Amino acid sequence: MELSMMLDYAGDPRRAADRAAALESAGLDAVWVAEAWGFDSPTIMGYLAARTERLKIGSAILNVYSRTPGLIAQTAAGLDALSGGRALLGLGASGPQVVEGWHGMPYDKPLGRTRETVELCRRIWRRETIDHHGITDMPLPAEKGGRHGKPLKILTRPVRPAIPVYIASLGPANVRMTAEIADGWLPTLFIPEKAAAVWGGPLAEGTAERAPELGPLQTVAGGLLAIGDDAAAARDLARPQIALYVGGMGAVGKNFYNDLAVAYGYEEEARKIQELYLSGRKRDAAAAVPDEFCELMTLCGPENYVRERVEAFREAGVTMLNVTPVGPDPARLIETVKNWL
């Protein structure tokens, strides 16, 4: 099992990147850079490539609407070149509020767009000449306004002909596709004890269609990390994030994270969290998050307890434990957990 962390995307990006780079020597294997509707992730990933020597650097996630497949492939290839082959391409559909509200793009065909983007990226990295017509046209045909385009292949030579592609997915159809075509999976709000009941079927169905050359599906999941006799209190730090996702990431009936909370068995609580959050009562929404939810998606408590949580994630199929260290000495936490893996 590898060890990674998610970069804080809401604060100073240079300070956050510098903190992540400092954890490289403590044993951190990878860092994931989110984007949402804040700073773009490729700029920060390029900075991380210059500041590190061994860390894998991944996007978590680039959405498949705001950039063309060609640009996504170029971005990943550029990062892979700058980092000497350490890039991880995290992709996903994001959600309607971000795609339509921030990028001004219609939220249509999320699975088809994701599948097509993965296919085109892999073809581009192999330096194939691209003549493709689907959701995306490369080149643009005359009937859609094209006048001068011709089939092209990437000008430069990628460091690797296959960069690992990870897909962020939650719904059954999307998870099924992820298990079929992706190198790795980026689930959100992952509870190891409940994962098989929610995703076991789709994962098995997608794996049955998986090309052997892809190898086993890699899974990235984890949560807040705090170790100590009084560290259980750090679980409460997960409440605002859970409330944000379950309550605020989408309208009523259009929130994938709320659907996940319902699938986990928190139906009434999910409804209450969403009602509170959308009415502006964010603190009350965070307080309404069940204690069990906070506990099971984090790794906070005495050392023996945290070791048990690590094993729970491992048994649930997690191959890269993604943690957020809490406390004054994150390097010690990373080194401690890395020694257990």
C-alpha positions in Angstrom: 0.0 0.0 0.0 1.2 3.5 -0.9 0.7 6.7 1.1 -0.6 9.9 -0.4 -2.2 13.2 0.7 -4.6 15.7 -0.8 -3.2 19.2 -1.2 -5.2 21.9 0.5 -6.7 23.9 -2.4 -8.5 26.6 -0.4 -5.4 28.4 1.0 -2.0 29.7 -0.2 -1.0 27.2 -2.9 2.8 27.8 -2.6 2.7 27.2 1.2 0.5 24.1 0.7 2.8 22.7 -2.0 5.9 23.4 0.1 4.4 21.5 3.0 3.6 18.6 0.8 7.1 18.6 -0.7 8.6 18.6 2.8 6.8 15.3 3.5 8.5 13.5 0.7 11.5 12.6 2.9 9.1 11.3 5.6 7.8 8.7 3.2 4.9 10.3 1.3 4.5 8.5 -2.0 2.1 10.8 -3.8 0.2 14.1 -3.6 -3.2 14.9 -5.2 -4.1 18.4 -6.3 -7.7 19.4 -6.4 -9.1 22.3 -8.5 -12.9 22.8 -7.9 -13.5 26.4 -8.9 -10.3 27.8 -7.2 -6.7 27.9 -8.5 -6.1 25.6 -11.4 -4.3 22.3 -10.5 -1.8 22.0 -13.5 0.0 25.2 -12.4 0.4 23.9 -8.9 1.4 20.4 -10.1 4.1 21.9 -12.2 5.4 23.8 -9.2 5.4 20.5 -7.2 7.3 18.8 -10.0 10.1 21.3 -9.6 10.0 21.1 -5.8 10.2 17.3 -5.5 12.2 14.4 -6.7 10.3 11.2 -6.0 6.6 12.1 -5.2 4.0 11.1 -7.7 1.8 14.1 -8.6 -1.8 13.7 -9.5 -4.8 15.8 -10.4 -7.9 15.1 -8.3 -9.6 16.0 -10.5 -9.6 17.6 -14.0 -13.1 17.7 -15.2 -13.9 16.4 -18.7 -15.9 19.4 -19.7 -13.8 22.5 -19.3 -10.8 21.2 -21.2 -10.7 19.3 -24.5 -9.4 15.7 -24.5 -6.4 17.0 -26.5 -5.5 19.6 -23.9 -6.0 17.1 -21.0 -3.6 14.7 -22.8 -1.1 17.6 -23.4 -1.3 18.7 -19.7 -0.6 15.2 -18.4 2.2 14.7 -20.8 3.8 18.0 -19.9 3.6 17.2 -16.2 5.0 13.8 -16.8 8.0 15.3 -18.7 8.7 17.9 -16.0 8.5 15.4 -13.2 10.4 12.6 -15.0 7.5 10.2 -15.3 5.7 10.9 -12.0 2.3 12.1 -13.3 -1.0 10.7 -12.4 -4.1 11.9 -14.3 -7.2 12.1 -12.2 -10.3 12.7 -14.2 -14.0 13.0 -13.5 -17.2 14.6 -14.5 -17.3 16.9 -11.5 -20.9 18.1 -10.9 -23.6 20.2 -12.7 -23.2 23.2 -10.4 -19.5 23.6 -11.2 -19.7 22.6 -14.9 -22.7 24.8 -15.7 -22.2 27.5 -13.1 -18.5 28.1 -13.4 -17.5 26.7 -16.8 -20.7 27.5 -18.6 -20.9 24.1 -20.2 -24.0 21.9 -20.4 -23.7 18.9 -18.1 -24.4 16.2 -20.6 -23.1 12.7 -21.3 -20.8 12.5 -18.2 -19.9 8.8 -18.7 -19.5 9.0 -22.4 -17.3 12.1 -22.1 -15.1 10.4 -19.5 -14.8 7.2 -21.5 -13.9 9.1 -24.7 -11.4 11.3 -22.9 -9.6 8.3 -21.4 -9.5 6.6 -24.9 -8.2 9.8 -26.6 -5.5 10.5 -24.0 -4.1 7.0 -24.3 -4.0 7.2 -28.1 -2.4 10.7 -28.0 0.3 9.5 -25.6 1.1 6.6 -28.0 1.6 9.3 -30.6 -1.2 8.1 -32.9 -2.5 10.4 -35.5 -6.0 11.3 -34.2 -9.0 11.1 -36.5 -11.9 10.6 -34.1 -15.5 11.6 -34.3 -17.8 11.1 -31.3 -18.7 13.6 -28.6 -15.5 15.3 -29.5 -14.4 15.7 -33.1 -10.7 15.7 -33.9 -10.4 17.3 -36.4 -13.6 19.4 -36.6 -15.6 18.4 -39.7 -16.9 20.8 -42.2 -20.6 20.2 -41.2 -19.7 21.5 -37.7 -17.9 24.6 -39.0 -14.4 23.1 -39.5 -12.4 24.6 -42.4 -8.7 24.0 -41.9 -8.3 21.1 -39.5 -6.5 17.9 -40.3 -5.6 14.8 -38.3 -2.6 15.4 -36.0 -0.5 13.6 -33.5 1.2 15.1 -30.5 4.2 17.2 -31.6 6.4 16.2 -28.7 7.4 12.7 -27.5 5.8 11.9 -24.1 8.1 10.5 -21.5 5.7 7.5 -21.0 3.3 6.1 -23.6 0.8 5.3 -20.8 0.3 7.7 -17.9 -1.9 6.2 -15.1 -5.5 7.4 -15.4 -7.6 7.5 -12.2 -11.3 8.3 -12.4 -13.4 9.9 -9.6 -16.7 8.1 -9.5 -19.5 7.3 -7.1 -22.7 6.2 -9.0 -23.0 2.5 -10.0 -22.7 3.1 -13.8 -19.7 5.4 -13.4 -18.0 3.0 -10.9 -18.6 0.1 -13.3 -16.9 2.1 -16.1 -14.0 3.0 -13.8 -13.4 -0.7 -13.0 -13.5 -1.5 -16.7 -11.2 1.2 -18.2 -9.2 3.1 -15.5 -5.9 2.4 -13.9 -7.3 3.6 -10.6 -10.3 4.8 -8.8 -10.8 8.0 -6.7 -13.9 7.5 -4.5 -15.0 10.3 -2.1 -16.3 9.9 1.4 -15.1 6.3 1.4 -16.2 4.2 4.4 -14.3 0.8 4.2 -16.9 -1.1 6.2 -19.7 0.0 3.9 -17.9 0.1 0.5 -18.6 -3.5 -0.6 -22.3 -3.1 0.0 -22.5 0.1 -2.1 -19.9 -0.6 -4.8 -19.1 -4.3 -4.8 -21.5 -5.2 -7.6 -20.5 -2.4 -10.0 -16.8 -3.0 -9.3 -17.2 -6.7 -10.1 -19.1 -6.1 -13.2 -16.6 -3.6 -14.5 -13.7 -5.8 -13.6 -15.2 -8.6 -15.7 -14.8 -6.4 -18.8 -11.4 -5.1 -17.9 -8.5 -5.5 -20.3 -5.8 -7.8 -18.7 -3.0 -5.4 -19.6 -4.4 -2.8 -17.2 -3.6 -4.9 -14.2 -5.6 -4.7 -11.0 -7.6 -1.6 -10.3 -5.9 0.8 -7.8 -8.0 2.5 -5.2 -7.2 5.8 -3.5 -9.1 6.5 -0.2 -8.5 7.6 3.4 -9.2 10.5 5.6 -8.0 12.7 8.4 -5.0 11.3 10.3 -4.3 11.9 14.0 -2.5 9.6 16.4 -2.6 9.9 20.2 -4.6 9.2 23.3 -6.7 12.3 22.7 -6.7 12.2 18.9 -10.2 10.9 18.5 -11.4 14.5 18.9 -9.8 15.3 15.5 -12.7 13.4 13.9 -14.9 16.4 14.4 -12.7 18.3 11.9 -14.2 16.1 9.2 -17.7 17.4 9.9 -17.6 20.6 7.8 -16.2 18.7 4.8 -18.9 15.9 5.0 -21.6 18.6 5.4 -20.2 20.5 2.4 -20.4 17.5 0.2 -23.5 15.8 1.5 -25.4 19.1 1.9 -23.9 21.6 -0.5 -22.5 19.9 -3.6 -25.6 20.0 -5.7 -29.3 20.8 -5.6 -31.9 18.6 -4.0 -32.0 15.4 -6.1 -28.8 16.3 -7.9 -26.2 15.7 -5.3 -24.1 12.5 -5.8 -22.6 12.7 -2.3 -26.0 12.9 -0.7 -27.0 9.8 -2.7 -23.9 8.1 -1.3 -24.8 9.0 2.3 -28.3 7.5 1.7 -26.7 4.4 0.3 -24.5 4.1 3.4 -27.7 4.0 5.5 -27.8 7.7 6.6 -31.0 8.6 4.7 -32.7 10.8 7.3 -29.4 12.4 8.4 -28.5 13.1 4.8 -31.9 14.9 4.2 -31.4 17.0 7.4 -27.8 17.9 6.5 -28.9 19.1 3.0 -31.8 21.1 4.3 -29.6 22.8 6.9 -26.8 23.5 4.5 -28.9 24.8 1.6 -30.7 27.2 4.1 -27.3 28.7 5.1 -27.0 26.9 8.4 -23.6 25.4 7.7 -22.6 24.9 11.4 -25.9 23.1 12.1 -25.4 21.0 9.1 -21.9 20.0 10.3 -23.3 19.2 13.7 -25.9 16.9 12.1 -23.3 14.6 10.6 -23.5 11.3 12.4 -20.6 10.5 14.8 -20.2 7.1 13.1 -19.8 8.7 9.7 -17.0 10.9 11.0 -15.3 7.9 12.7 -15.4 5.4 9.9 -14.0 7.7 7.2 -11.1 8.9 9.3 -8.0 7.5 11.0 -8.0 9.3 14.4 -7.3 7.8 17.8 -4.6 5.9 19.8 -1.9 4.2 17.8 -3.4 0.7 18.0 -6.8 2.0 16.9 -5.3 3.8 13.9 -3.5 0.7 12.8 -6.8 -1.1 12.9 -8.3 1.6 10.7 -5.4 1.3 8.2 -6.1 -2.4 8.0 -9.8 -1.8 7.4 -9.0 0.4 4.4 -6.5 -2.2 3.1 -9.1 -5.0 3.5 -11.6 -2.9 1.6 -9.3 -2.8 -1.4 -7.5 0.5 -0.9 -4.0 0.4 -2.5 -3.1 4.0 -1.8 -4.0 5.4 1.6 -4.8 9.1 1.2 -4.5 11.0 4.5 -4.7 14.5 5.8 -2.3 14.8 8.8 -3.7 16.8 11.7 -1.4 18.3 14.3 1.9 20.1 14.7 4.1 17.3 13.4 2.7 16.0 10.1 6.1 14.5 9.1 6.0 12.2 12.2 2.5 11.1 11.3 3.5 10.3 7.8 6.6 8.4 8.8 4.7 6.4 11.4 2.0 5.3 9.0 4.4 4.6 6.2 6.3 2.2 8.5 3.1 0.3 9.0 2.4 -0.2 5.3 
